């Protein structure tokens, strides 16, 4: 069984982040053109040792609809899902309309800097997958510990009891 270090304020940071997100999505979310609200993008982020893998669902979108930028440890994904205009007769109306359209933007601060020039992104079945290699200085390295010099045998001179008595009486 592993022993984990208890961080008394560790949960508060995530609670604070959740509250910030709730407030920003509810009250402060910026509006896009034509009065439509900008929506957030759900993402999954995995650390796979020497790189991060970020995946996000973007159904019905093409690579031309999405912009990905990286600066240091900050990843930004932007795009716009355009509403398809459906033409029909005048007596047709929506009964339920839950799909979101409009612009979205998501910024993520990664745990370390990445190599932006070696990043890869692809669409597969409506899922955007981004692979960001960690920068060399951000990779974990094992540091070899060198020991000091090997202890040397130092000869210890031993004196007999009679010799030490002779030295102490002659020194007085």
KOLPA-134268 format. One record per residue (C-alpha): residue number from 1; residue in one letter; chain; x, y, z. Coordinates in steps of 0.02 Angstrom, whole numbers, plus 32768, in hexadecimal, padded with zeros to 4 digits. Example, Ala and Ser with C-alpha at 12.3 -4.5 7.8 and 13.67 -1.06 7.14 Angstrom:
<rs>
+------+-------+------+------+------+------+
: gumi : torke : zafi :    u :    v :    w :
+------+-------+------+------+------+------+
:    1 :     a :    A : 8267 : 7F1F : 8186 :
:    2 :     s :    A : 82AC : 7FCB : 8165 :
+------+-------+------+------+------+------+
</rs>
This chain:
<rs>
+------+-------+------+------+------+------+
: gumi : torke : zafi :    u :    v :    w :
+------+-------+------+------+------+------+
:    1 :     x :    A : 8000 : 8000 : 8000 :
:    2 :     x :    A : 8044 : 80AA : 7FCF :
:    3 :     x :    A : 803D : 8139 : 8049 :
:    4 :     x :    A : 7FFF : 81DB : 7FFD :
:    5 :     x :    A : 802B : 8283 : 8048 :
:    6 :     x :    A : 7F92 : 82E0 : 8086 :
:    7 :     x :    A : 7F80 : 8390 : 8045 :
:    8 :     x :    A : 7EFF : 83EA : 80B1 :
:    9 :     x :    A : 7EE0 : 8473 : 8030 :
:   10 :     x :    A : 7EF0 : 8406 : 7F94 :
:   11 :     x :    A : 7E33 : 83F3 : 7F81 :
:   12 :     x :    A : 7E15 : 84AD : 7F95 :
:   13 :     x :    A : 7E75 : 84D7 : 7EF8 :
:   14 :     x :    A : 7E05 : 8468 : 7E8F :
:   15 :     x :    A : 7D6B : 84AE : 7EE6 :
:   16 :     x :    A : 7DA7 : 855E : 7EC0 :
:   17 :     x :    A : 7DC5 : 852F : 7E0A :
:   18 :     x :    A : 7D17 : 84E4 : 7E01 :
:   19 :     x :    A : 7CC9 : 8580 : 7E48 :
:   20 :     x :    A : 7D2C : 85F0 : 7DD0 :
:   21 :     x :    A : 7CF2 : 8586 : 7D3F :
:   22 :     x :    A : 7C3D : 8589 : 7D7B :
:   23 :     x :    A : 7C3D : 8646 : 7D8E :
:   24 :     x :    A : 7C95 : 8665 : 7CE8 :
:   25 :     x :    A : 7C22 : 85F0 : 7C87 :
:   26 :     x :    A : 7B85 : 8634 : 7CDA :
:   27 :     x :    A : 7BA3 : 86F0 : 7CE1 :
:   28 :     x :    A : 7C42 : 8726 : 7C8C :
:   29 :     x :    A : 7C43 : 86BD : 7BEE :
:   30 :     x :    A : 7C6B : 872F : 7B5B :
:   31 :     x :    A : 7BEE : 873E : 7ACE :
:   32 :     x :    A : 7C1E : 871B : 7A1C :
:   33 :     x :    A : 7BDC : 876D : 797F :
:   34 :     x :    A : 7B21 : 8778 : 7963 :
:   35 :     x :    A : 7B01 : 876E : 7A1E :
:   36 :     x :    A : 7B24 : 86B4 : 7A2A :
:   37 :     x :    A : 7B7D : 8679 : 7AC4 :
:   38 :     x :    A : 7C2A : 862F : 7ABA :
:   39 :     x :    A : 7C30 : 8581 : 7B05 :
:   40 :     x :    A : 7CB9 : 8520 : 7B59 :
:   41 :     x :    A : 7D06 : 8482 : 7B15 :
:   42 :     x :    A : 7D12 : 83E2 : 7B7C :
:   43 :     x :    A : 7DC1 : 8395 : 7B76 :
:   44 :     x :    A : 7E1F : 8300 : 7BBB :
:   45 :     x :    A : 7EDA : 8315 : 7BE0 :
:   46 :     x :    A : 7F51 : 8282 : 7BFC :
:   47 :     x :    A : 8008 : 8285 : 7C2D :
:   48 :     x :    A : 805E : 81F7 : 7BD1 :
:   49 :     x :    A : 810F : 8212 : 7C12 :
:   50 :     x :    A : 8167 : 8271 : 7B88 :
:   51 :     x :    A : 80CB : 82C3 : 7B40 :
:   52 :     x :    A : 801A : 82FE : 7B67 :
:   53 :     x :    A : 7F81 : 82BF : 7B07 :
:   54 :     x :    A : 7EE8 : 8330 : 7B01 :
:   55 :     x :    A : 7E44 : 82F5 : 7AB7 :
:   56 :     x :    A : 7DA5 : 8357 : 7A9A :
:   57 :     x :    A : 7D00 : 832A : 7A46 :
:   58 :     x :    A : 7CDB : 8396 : 79AF :
:   59 :     x :    A : 7C50 : 833E : 7950 :
:   60 :     x :    A : 7C24 : 837F : 78A5 :
:   61 :     x :    A : 7CBC : 83F1 : 789A :
:   62 :     x :    A : 7D4E : 83F1 : 7822 :
:   63 :     x :    A : 7E04 : 841F : 7842 :
:   64 :     x :    A : 7DE3 : 84C5 : 77EA :
:   65 :     x :    A : 7D64 : 84F2 : 7872 :
:   66 :     x :    A : 7DE3 : 84E1 : 7900 :
:   67 :     x :    A : 7E7F : 8544 : 7930 :
:   68 :     x :    A : 7F00 : 84FF : 79AB :
:   69 :     x :    A : 7F8B : 856A : 79F5 :
:   70 :     x :    A : 8013 : 8544 : 7A75 :
:   71 :     x :    A : 807E : 85C0 : 7AD3 :
:   72 :     x :    A : 80F1 : 857A : 7B5A :
:   73 :     x :    A : 807F : 8513 : 7BCB :
:   74 :     x :    A : 7FDC : 8560 : 7B8B :
:   75 :     x :    A : 7F6F : 8505 : 7B0B :
:   76 :     x :    A : 7EDD : 8560 : 7AB8 :
:   77 :     x :    A : 7E58 : 850C : 7A4C :
:   78 :     x :    A : 7DDE : 857E : 79EE :
:   79 :     x :    A : 7D59 : 855D : 796F :
:   80 :     x :    A : 7CAA : 857A : 7933 :
:   81 :     x :    A : 7C1F : 84FF : 7913 :
:   82 :     x :    A : 7BAD : 854B : 7892 :
:   83 :     x :    A : 7AF5 : 8528 : 7891 :
:   84 :     x :    A : 7AB9 : 84D4 : 77F4 :
:   85 :     x :    A : 7A26 : 8530 : 77AA :
:   86 :     x :    A : 799A : 84B5 : 7788 :
:   87 :     x :    A : 7917 : 84EB : 770E :
:   88 :     x :    A : 7869 : 84A7 : 7713 :
:   89 :     x :    A : 77B7 : 84DB : 7712 :
:   90 :     x :    A : 7779 : 8565 : 7783 :
:   91 :     x :    A : 7715 : 84EF : 77F0 :
:   92 :     x :    A : 77B3 : 8497 : 7830 :
:   93 :     x :    A : 77F5 : 84CA : 78DA :
:   94 :     x :    A : 7872 : 8488 : 7958 :
:   95 :     x :    A : 782C : 8421 : 79E7 :
:   96 :     x :    A : 78D3 : 8400 : 7A3D :
:   97 :     x :    A : 7976 : 8456 : 7A12 :
:   98 :     x :    A : 7A09 : 842A : 7A84 :
:   99 :     x :    A : 7AA0 : 8430 : 7A12 :
:  100 :     x :    A : 7B14 : 84C2 : 7A2E :
:  101 :     x :    A : 7B50 : 852F : 79A1 :
:  102 :     x :    A : 7BC5 : 85C2 : 79A0 :
:  103 :     x :    A : 7C76 : 85E3 : 79D3 :
:  104 :     x :    A : 7CD8 : 858D : 7A5C :
:  105 :     x :    A : 7D80 : 85A6 : 7AAC :
:  106 :     x :    A : 7DDE : 8541 : 7B2D :
:  107 :     x :    A : 7E83 : 856D : 7B7D :
:  108 :     x :    A : 7EE6 : 84EE : 7BE1 :
:  109 :     x :    A : 7F80 : 8507 : 7C4A :
:  110 :     x :    A : 7FE8 : 8469 : 7C3E :
:  111 :     x :    A : 8057 : 842F : 7CCE :
:  112 :     x :    A : 80F5 : 8454 : 7C68 :
:  113 :     x :    A : 812F : 84A6 : 7BC7 :
:  114 :     x :    A : 8120 : 8448 : 7B23 :
:  115 :     x :    A : 8175 : 8444 : 7A79 :
:  116 :     x :    A : 80F5 : 84A0 : 7A0F :
:  117 :     x :    A : 8152 : 847E : 796C :
:  118 :     x :    A : 8146 : 83C1 : 7989 :
:  119 :     x :    A : 808B : 83C1 : 79B4 :
:  120 :     x :    A : 8013 : 8351 : 7954 :
:  121 :     x :    A : 7F56 : 8360 : 7942 :
:  122 :     x :    A : 7ED6 : 82F3 : 78E9 :
:  123 :     x :    A : 7E1B : 82D9 : 78D8 :
:  124 :     x :    A : 7DD6 : 8229 : 78E6 :
:  125 :     x :    A : 7D1B : 8205 : 78F2 :
:  126 :     x :    A : 7CF3 : 82B3 : 7933 :
:  127 :     x :    A : 7D7D : 82B1 : 79B9 :
:  128 :     x :    A : 7E0D : 832C : 79B1 :
:  129 :     x :    A : 7EAD : 82DF : 79F7 :
:  130 :     x :    A : 7F46 : 834C : 7A18 :
:  131 :     x :    A : 7FEF : 8302 : 7A45 :
:  132 :     x :    A : 8067 : 837F : 7A96 :
:  133 :     x :    A : 8119 : 8343 : 7ABC :
:  134 :     x :    A : 8162 : 8388 : 7B5D :
:  135 :     x :    A : 81F7 : 83FB : 7B4C :
:  136 :     x :    A : 829E : 83AF : 7B7C :
:  137 :     x :    A : 82AF : 8419 : 7C19 :
:  138 :     x :    A : 8201 : 83E0 : 7C51 :
:  139 :     x :    A : 8227 : 8325 : 7C47 :
:  140 :     x :    A : 824D : 82C9 : 7CE6 :
:  141 :     x :    A : 8301 : 828F : 7CF3 :
:  142 :     x :    A : 8358 : 821F : 7D6D :
:  143 :     x :    A : 83EF : 8270 : 7DBC :
:  144 :     x :    A : 8480 : 81FF : 7DE8 :
:  145 :     x :    A : 84C5 : 8221 : 7E95 :
:  146 :     x :    A : 8580 : 8215 : 7EA4 :
:  147 :     x :    A : 85C4 : 81E7 : 7F4C :
:  148 :     x :    A : 8658 : 823B : 7F9F :
:  149 :     x :    A : 8704 : 81ED : 7F9C :
:  150 :     x :    A : 8713 : 813F : 7FDE :
:  151 :     x :    A : 8750 : 813F : 8092 :
:  152 :     x :    A : 8809 : 811C : 8099 :
:  153 :     x :    A : 8858 : 80AE : 811B :
:  154 :     x :    A : 88B9 : 811E : 818F :
:  155 :     x :    A : 8938 : 80C1 : 81F8 :
:  156 :     x :    A : 8921 : 80E1 : 82B1 :
:  157 :     x :    A : 89BD : 80D9 : 8317 :
:  158 :     x :    A : 89A7 : 807D : 83B7 :
:  159 :     x :    A : 8A14 : 8098 : 844C :
:  160 :     x :    A : 8A30 : 801F : 84D6 :
:  161 :     x :    A : 8A06 : 8053 : 8586 :
:  162 :     x :    A : 8ABC : 8060 : 85B9 :
:  163 :     x :    A : 8AE6 : 80D1 : 8523 :
:  164 :     x :    A : 8A56 : 8149 : 854B :
:  165 :     x :    A : 8A8D : 8153 : 8601 :
:  166 :     x :    A : 8B3F : 8179 : 85CC :
:  167 :     x :    A : 8B03 : 8207 : 855B :
:  168 :     x :    A : 8A95 : 8252 : 85E1 :
:  169 :     x :    A : 8B1F : 824D : 8665 :
:  170 :     x :    A : 8BA2 : 8293 : 85F1 :
:  171 :     x :    A : 8B2D : 831D : 85B8 :
:  172 :     x :    A : 8B11 : 8359 : 866B :
+------+-------+------+------+------+------+
</rs>
